Amino acid sequence: MVRGKAQMRRIENDTSSNQQTIERYRRHTKDNETNKPIEQNLQHLKAKSANMLKTVEDLEVSRSNKLQLQAFWHM
């Protein structure tokens, strides 16, 4: 079967288009891979921050209780 010039150009354009699509996909997935660890790290830091806040609150309550006991015993 013999292919004409127009048909060969369409095949070349389709091949080029497919290659461009593959390159866009690779760039997109590469960008997503670099963002994923950042998002995971951000979630980890938010959880760590919440834990630290809870610890500070617990320490403040403990300090307040200790001061109240000291005031009671010194009366």
Distance bins in CASP14 RR format, pairs under 12 A and 6 or more apart:
PFRMAT RR
TARGET T0000
AUTHOR 0000-0000-0000
RMODE 2
METHOD distances of the structure
MODEL  1
1 7 0 0 0 0 0 1 0 0 0 0 0
2 8 0 0 0 0 0 1 0 0 0 0 0
3 9 0 0 0 0 0 1 0 0 0 0 0
3 10 0 0 0 0 1 0 0 0 0 0 0
3 11 1 0 0 1 0 0 0 0 0 0 0
3 12 0 0 0 0 0 1 0 0 0 0 0
4 10 0 0 0 0 1 0 0 0 0 0 0
4 11 0 0 0 0 0 1 0 0 0 0 0
4 12 0 0 0 0 0 1 0 0 0 0 0
5 11 0 0 0 0 0 1 0 0 0 0 0
5 12 0 0 0 0 0 1 0 0 0 0 0
6 12 0 0 0 0 0 1 0 0 0 0 0
6 13 0 0 0 0 0 1 0 0 0 0 0
7 13 0 0 0 0 0 1 0 0 0 0 0
7 14 0 0 0 0 0 1 0 0 0 0 0
8 14 0 0 0 0 0 1 0 0 0 0 0
8 15 0 0 0 0 0 1 0 0 0 0 0
9 15 0 0 0 0 0 1 0 0 0 0 0
9 16 0 0 0 0 0 1 0 0 0 0 0
10 16 0 0 0 0 0 1 0 0 0 0 0
10 17 0 0 0 0 0 1 0 0 0 0 0
11 17 0 0 0 0 0 1 0 0 0 0 0
11 18 0 0 0 0 0 1 0 0 0 0 0
12 18 0 0 0 0 0 1 0 0 0 0 0
12 19 0 0 0 0 0 1 0 0 0 0 0
13 19 0 0 0 0 0 1 0 0 0 0 0
13 20 0 0 0 0 0 1 0 0 0 0 0
14 20 0 0 0 0 0 1 0 0 0 0 0
14 21 0 0 0 0 0 1 0 0 0 0 0
15 21 0 0 0 0 0 1 0 0 0 0 0
15 22 0 0 0 0 0 1 0 0 0 0 0
16 22 0 0 0 0 0 1 0 0 0 0 0
16 23 0 0 0 0 0 1 0 0 0 0 0
17 23 0 0 0 0 0 1 0 0 0 0 0
17 24 0 0 0 0 0 1 0 0 0 0 0
18 24 0 0 0 0 0 1 0 0 0 0 0
18 25 0 0 0 0 0 1 0 0 0 0 0
19 25 0 0 0 0 0 1 0 0 0 0 0
19 26 0 0 0 0 0 1 0 0 0 0 0
20 26 0 0 0 0 0 1 0 0 0 0 0
20 27 0 0 0 0 0 1 0 0 0 0 0
21 27 0 0 0 0 0 1 0 0 0 0 0
21 28 0 0 0 0 0 1 0 0 0 0 0
22 28 0 0 0 0 0 1 0 0 0 0 0
22 29 0 0 0 0 0 1 0 0 0 0 0
23 29 0 0 0 0 0 1 0 0 0 0 0
23 30 0 0 0 0 0 1 0 0 0 0 0
24 30 0 0 0 0 0 1 0 0 0 0 0
24 31 0 0 0 0 0 1 0 0 0 0 0
25 31 0 0 0 0 0 1 0 0 0 0 0
25 32 0 0 0 0 0 1 0 0 0 0 0
26 32 0 0 0 0 0 1 0 0 0 0 0
26 33 0 0 0 0 0 1 0 0 0 0 0
27 33 0 0 0 0 0 1 0 0 0 0 0
27 34 0 0 0 0 0 1 0 0 0 0 0
28 34 0 0 0 0 0 1 0 0 0 0 0
28 35 0 0 0 0 0 1 0 0 0 0 0
29 35 0 0 0 0 0 1 0 0 0 0 0
29 36 0 0 0 0 0 1 0 0 0 0 0
30 36 0 0 0 0 0 1 0 0 0 0 0
31 38 0 0 0 0 0 1 0 0 0 0 0
32 38 0 0 0 0 0 1 0 0 0 0 0
32 39 0 0 0 0 1 0 0 0 0 0 0
33 39 0 0 0 0 0 1 0 0 0 0 0
33 40 0 0 0 0 0 1 0 0 0 0 0
34 40 0 0 0 0 0 1 0 0 0 0 0
34 41 0 0 0 0 0 1 0 0 0 0 0
35 41 0 0 0 0 0 1 0 0 0 0 0
35 42 0 0 0 0 0 1 0 0 0 0 0
36 42 0 0 0 0 0 1 0 0 0 0 0
36 43 0 0 0 0 0 1 0 0 0 0 0
37 43 0 0 0 0 0 1 0 0 0 0 0
37 44 0 0 0 0 0 1 0 0 0 0 0
38 44 0 0 0 0 0 1 0 0 0 0 0
38 45 0 0 0 0 0 1 0 0 0 0 0
39 45 0 0 0 0 0 1 0 0 0 0 0
39 46 0 0 0 0 0 1 0 0 0 0 0
40 46 0 0 0 0 0 1 0 0 0 0 0
40 47 0 0 0 0 0 1 0 0 0 0 0
41 47 0 0 0 0 0 1 0 0 0 0 0
41 48 0 0 0 0 0 1 0 0 0 0 0
42 48 0 0 0 0 0 1 0 0 0 0 0
42 49 0 0 0 0 0 1 0 0 0 0 0
43 49 0 0 0 0 0 1 0 0 0 0 0
43 50 0 0 0 0 0 1 0 0 0 0 0
44 50 0 0 0 0 0 1 0 0 0 0 0
44 51 0 0 0 0 0 1 0 0 0 0 0
45 51 0 0 0 0 0 1 0 0 0 0 0
45 52 0 0 0 0 0 1 0 0 0 0 0
46 52 0 0 0 0 0 1 0 0 0 0 0
46 53 0 0 0 0 0 1 0 0 0 0 0
47 53 0 0 0 0 0 1 0 0 0 0 0
47 54 0 0 0 0 0 1 0 0 0 0 0
48 54 0 0 0 0 0 1 0 0 0 0 0
48 55 0 0 0 0 0 1 0 0 0 0 0
49 55 0 0 0 0 0 1 0 0 0 0 0
49 56 0 0 0 0 0 1 0 0 0 0 0
50 56 0 0 0 0 0 1 0 0 0 0 0
50 57 0 0 0 0 0 1 0 0 0 0 0
51 57 0 0 0 0 0 1 0 0 0 0 0
51 58 0 0 0 0 0 1 0 0 0 0 0
52 58 0 0 0 0 0 1 0 0 0 0 0
52 59 0 0 0 0 0 1 0 0 0 0 0
53 59 0 0 0 0 0 1 0 0 0 0 0
53 60 0 0 0 0 0 1 0 0 0 0 0
54 60 0 0 0 0 0 1 0 0 0 0 0
54 61 0 0 0 0 0 1 0 0 0 0 0
55 61 0 0 0 0 0 1 0 0 0 0 0
55 62 0 0 0 0 0 1 0 0 0 0 0
56 62 0 0 0 0 0 1 0 0 0 0 0
56 63 0 0 0 0 0 1 0 0 0 0 0
57 63 0 0 0 0 0 1 0 0 0 0 0
57 64 0 0 0 0 0 1 0 0 0 0 0
58 64 0 0 0 0 0 1 0 0 0 0 0
58 65 0 0 0 0 0 1 0 0 0 0 0
59 65 0 0 0 0 0 1 0 0 0 0 0
59 66 0 0 0 0 0 1 0 0 0 0 0
60 66 0 0 0 0 0 1 0 0 0 0 0
60 67 0 0 0 0 0 1 0 0 0 0 0
61 67 0 0 0 0 0 1 0 0 0 0 0
61 68 0 0 0 0 0 1 0 0 0 0 0
62 68 0 0 0 0 0 1 0 0 0 0 0
62 69 0 0 0 0 0 1 0 0 0 0 0
63 69 0 0 0 0 0 1 0 0 0 0 0
63 70 0 0 0 0 0 1 0 0 0 0 0
64 70 0 0 0 0 0 1 0 0 0 0 0
64 71 0 0 0 0 0 1 0 0 0 0 0
65 71 0 0 0 0 0 1 0 0 0 0 0
65 72 0 0 0 0 0 1 0 0 0 0 0
66 72 0 0 0 0 0 1 0 0 0 0 0
66 73 0 0 0 0 0 1 0 0 0 0 0
67 73 0 0 0 0 0 1 0 0 0 0 0
67 74 0 0 0 0 0 1 0 0 0 0 0
68 74 0 0 0 0 0 1 0 0 0 0 0
68 75 0 0 0 0 0 1 0 0 0 0 0
69 75 0 0 0 0 0 1 0 0 0 0 0
END
